[in-house]
Amino acid sequence: IPTMNVTTVRLDEMVDRGKIHMPDFIKVDVEGHGATALSGAIKTLAQARPTMLIGFHSQVEVDGILDILTPLNYRNSPVTSEGPPLPTSGFDYIFEPING
């Protein structure tokens, strides 16, 4: 199996360095690693308050993302009518900031 080195960069670092603008929208679909990905964006999420589309691949990912987004005052809704109201593995959800 071939291997490859990949450099990772936190979204917060990219925004702080002026490499990218504050996001309005973020798509997160990283095969079960969404909470890890969002943990590098907490400052940006708190400041920019982007809408997010998140695909869930495990209950651990669901729990981790909810642990990050609940204190930031985000609400969620399933993308399709088949999706349960509470985030569940195997479904995609829209997360929107609640103002106030």
Phi, psi and omega per residue, in radians:
I1 nan 2.166 3.104
P2 -1.215 2.581 3.091
T3 -2.038 2.806 -3.113
M4 -2.564 2.388 3.036
N5 -1.499 2.355 3.140
V6 -2.241 2.264 3.080
T7 -1.534 2.306 3.085
T8 -1.892 2.572 3.131
V9 -2.379 2.371 3.109
R10 -1.267 2.456 3.073
L11 -1.009 -0.710 3.116
D12 -0.990 -0.706 3.118
E13 -1.154 -0.728 -3.139
M14 -1.078 -0.754 3.125
V15 -1.188 -0.820 -3.122
D16 -1.034 -0.643 -3.131
R17 -1.445 -0.052 3.139
G18 1.316 0.292 3.127
K19 -1.300 -0.502 3.068
I20 -2.442 2.780 3.088
H21 -1.422 2.846 3.027
M22 -1.006 2.282 -3.092
P23 -1.375 2.580 2.995
D24 -1.673 -0.463 -3.060
F25 -2.543 2.426 3.092
I26 -2.334 2.333 3.003
K27 -1.834 2.246 3.128
V28 -2.118 1.966 3.077
D29 -2.624 1.427 -2.993
V30 -2.126 0.669 2.977
E31 0.888 0.879 3.038
G32 1.684 -0.019 -3.091
H33 -1.941 0.425 -3.090
G34 -1.056 -0.709 -3.132
A35 -1.154 -0.672 3.082
T36 -1.114 -0.759 3.126
A37 -1.091 -0.819 -3.109
L38 -1.228 -0.399 3.123
S39 -1.126 -0.370 3.071
G40 -1.602 0.196 -3.088
A41 -2.318 0.196 -3.014
I42 -1.047 -0.768 3.133
K43 -1.079 -0.781 3.130
T44 -1.132 -0.727 3.122
L45 -1.080 -0.716 -3.130
A46 -1.173 -0.603 -3.105
Q47 -1.503 -0.838 -3.031
A48 -1.445 -0.522 -3.130
R49 0.963 0.885 -3.118
P50 -1.283 2.697 2.922
T51 -1.331 2.537 -3.121
M52 -2.312 2.516 2.973
L53 -1.902 2.088 -3.051
I54 -2.190 2.197 3.038
G55 -1.691 2.233 -3.085
F56 -1.795 2.410 -3.091
H57 -2.135 -0.147 3.093
S58 -2.780 2.789 3.094
Q59 -1.186 -0.558 3.080
V60 -1.068 -0.727 3.100
E61 -1.129 -0.778 3.101
V62 -0.986 -0.894 -3.106
D63 -1.067 -0.749 -3.134
G64 -1.125 -0.743 3.133
I65 -1.189 -0.727 3.102
L66 -1.103 -0.627 3.082
D67 -1.079 -0.560 3.129
I68 -1.434 -0.797 -2.977
L69 -1.494 -0.458 3.135
T70 -1.062 -0.843 3.115
P71 -1.155 -0.357 3.105
L72 -1.510 0.060 3.051
N73 1.138 0.963 3.057
Y74 -1.854 2.541 3.003
R75 -1.968 2.757 -3.110
N76 -2.263 2.742 3.008
S77 -2.590 2.522 -3.141
P78 -1.174 2.606 3.130
V79 -1.272 -0.632 -3.135
T80 -2.034 2.841 3.141
S81 -1.186 -0.310 3.118
E82 -1.367 -0.337 -3.096
G83 -1.275 2.304 3.075
P84 -1.093 2.691 -3.113
P85 -1.053 -0.660 3.091
L86 -1.571 2.420 -3.115
P87 -0.928 2.347 -3.089
T88 -2.449 2.532 3.084
S89 -0.965 2.417 3.108
G90 1.655 0.015 -3.132
F91 -2.275 2.778 3.093
D92 -1.838 2.524 -3.111
Y93 -2.350 2.575 2.988
I94 -1.660 2.317 3.050
F95 -2.015 2.194 3.132
E96 -2.166 2.474 3.111
P97 -1.236 2.486 3.044
I98 -1.667 2.177 3.134
N99 -1.329 2.456 3.068
G100 1.801 nan nan
